[in-house]
Amino acid sequence: MTAKRNLFSVVVVAGLFFAIILAGVIGNVRTGNLIVLPIVFTTIAICGLGIWLGHFRVRVLLRDRTPDRIIAHYHRSVRRIPHADAAAAYLSAMAATFFGQFDRAREELDRVNWNETTAMYRGHRLYALSTLALLEETDYPKALQLAREARELEKTPGGGLQLIDDIIHLIAEGNASPETIARLDRTARKQQGLMPGMCAWALALHSKRNNQPDAAGEYKDLLRLAVPYCAPLRQNVIDGS
């Protein structure tokens, strides 16, 4: 609920901002003051460029040999939100896990007193532990149990957490609905952030298990583009399954 409220607040503020800008532009155009148009379009272009550069930076950091820089980026980028330490720990633990630095992932999680955070973030922690169970231990029953506990705390997973839940169940159970596969496929092809790489990993493994070598190869290529030094590629998890 906290995440939904935060998202709703951002949408409301953004909507009000653009409504004010639009009203100002219309008013100036009606009075013949056309100089405002290039100013507004330039401002929008700068904002768009800033967003693109942010996405591009994340893509570059995820192509490093280690997760050091992406973890530092996560800590910087969330420091102003509520429960920033929990958010940074979750994101950093997921990155460390996917790069195969399992002890570091636990260290990131251990820095936070999770009893002082919200149920949502305690669910985040369990999803990180579930991902650890998949990659470090290959303990599918443990991963599924942790995911169930996380989902109960989260109540209704959404966005990236829905995808994490999808990934865990696809890998651990070996099957998924067509809707789930389509959702993972759409994200795997975005190539922005850690989540596309994780989706590509799950789909490559799923395709390999179902004797679909062409699809497995395609998703493996997407994974290599997104996070070339991730644990599934270095440990040959996909081809060795």
C-alpha positions in Angstrom: 0.0 0.0 0.0 2.9 2.4 0.8 4.3 1.9 -2.7 0.9 2.5 -4.3 0.4 5.7 -2.2 3.8 7.0 -3.2 3.1 6.2 -6.9 -0.3 7.9 -6.7 1.2 11.0 -5.1 3.8 11.2 -7.8 1.2 10.8 -10.5 -1.0 13.5 -8.9 1.8 16.0 -8.6 3.0 15.3 -12.1 -0.6 15.7 -13.4 -1.0 19.0 -11.6 2.4 20.3 -12.9 1.6 19.5 -16.5 -1.9 20.9 -16.2 -0.5 24.2 -14.9 2.1 24.2 -17.7 -0.6 23.5 -20.3 -2.8 26.2 -19.0 0.1 28.6 -19.2 1.0 27.7 -22.7 -2.6 28.0 -23.9 -2.9 31.4 -22.3 0.2 32.7 -23.8 -0.6 31.4 -27.3 -4.0 33.0 -27.1 -2.4 36.4 -26.3 0.1 36.0 -29.1 3.1 35.3 -26.9 4.6 32.4 -28.9 8.1 32.7 -27.3 6.8 30.4 -24.6 6.5 27.4 -27.0 10.3 26.8 -27.6 11.0 27.3 -23.9 8.4 24.6 -22.9 9.5 22.2 -25.6 13.2 22.7 -24.7 12.4 22.0 -21.0 10.5 18.8 -21.9 13.3 17.7 -24.2 15.8 18.2 -21.4 13.7 16.2 -18.9 13.4 13.4 -21.5 17.1 13.4 -22.1 17.7 13.2 -18.3 15.5 10.2 -18.0 17.2 8.5 -21.0 20.6 9.2 -19.6 19.6 7.7 -16.3 18.4 4.5 -18.0 21.6 4.4 -20.1 23.8 4.7 -17.0 22.1 1.8 -15.3 22.6 -0.3 -18.5 26.3 0.6 -18.5 26.8 -0.2 -14.8 25.1 -3.6 -15.1 27.7 -4.6 -17.8 30.6 -4.2 -15.2 32.4 -7.3 -14.1 31.3 -6.7 -10.5 28.2 -5.2 -9.0 30.1 -2.5 -7.1 29.0 0.5 -9.2 25.4 -0.5 -9.6 25.1 -1.1 -5.8 26.6 2.4 -5.2 24.1 3.8 -7.6 21.2 2.1 -5.9 22.3 3.5 -2.5 22.5 7.0 -4.0 19.3 6.9 -5.9 17.0 5.9 -3.1 18.5 7.9 -0.2 15.6 10.4 -0.1 12.7 8.0 0.0 11.1 6.6 3.2 12.9 3.5 4.5 15.8 4.3 2.1 18.1 1.8 3.9 15.6 -1.0 3.3 15.1 -0.1 -0.3 18.8 0.2 -0.9 19.5 -3.1 0.9 16.9 -5.0 -1.2 18.1 -3.6 -4.5 21.8 -4.1 -3.6 21.2 -7.7 -2.4 19.3 -8.5 -5.6 22.2 -7.2 -7.7 24.9 -8.9 -5.6 23.0 -12.2 -5.8 22.6 -12.0 -9.6 26.3 -11.3 -9.9 27.1 -14.3 -7.8 28.3 -12.4 -4.7 26.1 -14.2 -2.2 27.9 -13.3 1.0 27.7 -9.7 0.0 24.0 -10.0 -0.7 23.5 -11.2 2.9 25.7 -8.5 4.2 23.5 -5.8 2.5 20.4 -7.4 4.0 21.9 -7.7 7.5 22.7 -4.0 7.7 18.9 -3.2 8.1 16.7 -3.7 11.1 13.8 -5.2 9.2 11.5 -5.2 12.2 11.5 -1.4 12.0 10.4 -1.3 8.4 7.1 -1.9 6.8 5.5 -5.2 5.9 6.2 -4.3 2.2 9.9 -4.1 2.7 10.0 -7.2 4.9 8.4 -8.9 1.8 11.2 -7.4 -0.3 13.7 -9.0 1.9 12.1 -12.4 1.6 12.1 -12.1 -2.2 15.8 -11.4 -2.1 16.3 -14.4 0.1 14.2 -16.5 -2.3 16.4 -15.4 -5.2 19.5 -16.4 -3.1 17.9 -19.8 -2.6 17.5 -20.2 -6.3 21.0 -19.1 -7.4 23.2 -20.1 -4.5 21.6 -23.3 -3.2 19.3 -24.4 -6.0 16.8 -25.1 -3.3 13.5 -24.8 -5.1 11.2 -25.7 -2.2 12.9 -23.1 0.0 12.7 -20.5 -2.7 9.0 -21.1 -3.2 8.3 -21.1 0.5 10.1 -17.7 0.9 8.2 -16.3 -2.1 4.9 -17.4 -0.6 5.8 -15.7 2.7 6.8 -12.6 0.8 3.6 -12.5 -1.2 1.6 -12.7 2.0 3.5 -9.7 3.4 3.2 -7.8 0.1 -0.5 -8.8 -0.1 -0.7 -7.9 -3.8 2.6 -7.9 -5.7 2.9 -5.3 -8.4 5.4 -4.1 -11.0 8.9 -5.4 -10.4 7.8 -7.6 -7.5 5.2 -9.4 -9.6 8.0 -10.1 -12.0 10.3 -11.4 -9.2 7.4 -13.7 -8.1 6.9 -14.9 -11.7 10.6 -15.6 -12.1 10.9 -17.6 -8.9 7.8 -19.7 -9.7 8.9 -20.3 -13.4 12.3 -21.5 -12.4 11.3 -23.5 -9.3 8.1 -25.0 -10.7 9.0 -25.2 -14.4 5.6 -24.0 -15.7 3.7 -20.8 -16.0 0.6 -19.4 -17.7 0.8 -17.8 -21.1 0.2 -14.4 -19.5 3.1 -14.9 -17.2 5.4 -15.9 -20.1 4.3 -12.9 -22.1 4.9 -10.5 -19.2 8.4 -11.8 -18.6 9.1 -11.7 -22.4 8.1 -8.0 -22.6 10.4 -7.1 -19.8 13.3 -9.2 -21.0 13.3 -7.2 -24.3 13.5 -3.8 -22.6 17.2 -4.1 -21.7 16.9 -1.4 -18.9 17.9 -2.4 -15.4 18.4 -5.6 -13.6 14.9 -7.0 -14.1 15.1 -7.5 -17.9 18.2 -9.6 -17.3 16.5 -11.7 -14.6 13.5 -12.2 -16.9 15.8 -13.3 -19.7 17.5 -15.8 -17.4 14.2 -17.4 -16.3 12.9 -17.6 -19.9 16.2 -19.0 -21.2 16.1 -21.7 -18.5 12.5 -22.4 -19.2 13.1 -22.7 -23.0 16.0 -25.0 -22.4 14.0 -27.3 -20.2 11.3 -27.5 -22.9 13.6 -28.4 -25.7 13.4 -25.0 -27.4 17.0 -24.3 -28.3 16.3 -21.3 -30.5 14.3 -19.5 -27.9 16.8 -20.4 -25.2 19.6 -19.0 -27.3 17.7 -15.8 -28.0 17.0 -15.2 -24.3 20.5 -16.1 -23.4 21.7 -13.4 -25.8 19.4 -10.9 -24.2 20.8 -11.9 -20.8 24.3 -11.5 -22.1 23.5 -8.0 -23.4 21.9 -6.9 -20.1 24.2 -8.4 -17.4 27.1 -10.2 -19.2 28.9 -11.2 -16.0 25.9 -12.5 -14.1 26.0 -15.7 -12.1 23.7 -17.8 -14.5 26.2 -17.1 -17.3 29.4 -17.6 -15.4 28.2 -20.7 -13.6 26.7 -22.1 -16.8 23.3 -22.5 -15.0 21.3 -22.4 -18.2 23.1 -24.9 -20.4 23.9 -27.1 -17.4 20.3 -27.5 -16.3 
